Amino acid sequence: MFGIMKIKISDACKGCGTCESICEEIFEVVNGRARVKADLDIPCVDEAIEFCPEGAISKDS
């Protein structure tokens, strides 16, 4: 079972789509900016945080 947490996307987001391509269950790009579809702690969230070129994604558990 996966836990619920708060995923944050800062203003540094440029809407490149990296997070969406890594973890489409959680992220989507709308109007040039990433947004969170669901605050779930699944493994791909950590990967999206690691590979975000702007360092715009964080999470609070």
N, C-alpha and C positions, 0 to 999 in steps of 0.2 A: 504494500500500500504506500502510496506517495503522499507526502505531507503538503499542506497549504502554506504558502509564504507570500510575502509581498515582493514583487519584481518591479524595479524602478528603471525607467529609461530617462536619462538626463537630456538637457537641451543640446548636448554635444552630438546627439544623433543626427546623422546626415541622410538617413533613409537608404543606405546602400543595399540592404536586403540580406546581409550576411547572417544575421540572427534568424531570419525567416527561412533561409535555405538550410540552416543547421537544425532548427527546431520549429518546424511549421505548426506543431501542435500548440505552441505557446505564443509565437510572434507572428505578426503580419505587418506589412508596410502599407500605410494608407496616407495619401496626400503628402508623400515625401518624408514620412517619419514612421519609425517603428512603433507599434502599439502591442500591448499585452492582451492576448485573448483569454488567458486563464492563469491564475496564480497558483501553479502546481510545481512542486519540487521534483522534477524528473531529470534524469542525467543530462539530457541535451541542453538544459538551461545553463549548467556550468560550462559546457563547451561553447555556447553562444557568448557567454560573458568573456571567456578566454580569448575568443577570436574576433570580438567586436573591434574594428580598427580604430574607433574613436574612444573606446573604453566607456561607452555610454550606458552600459547595463550593470545593475547591481541587484542584490537581493537581501531581504531581511527575513530571517527564519523565525 
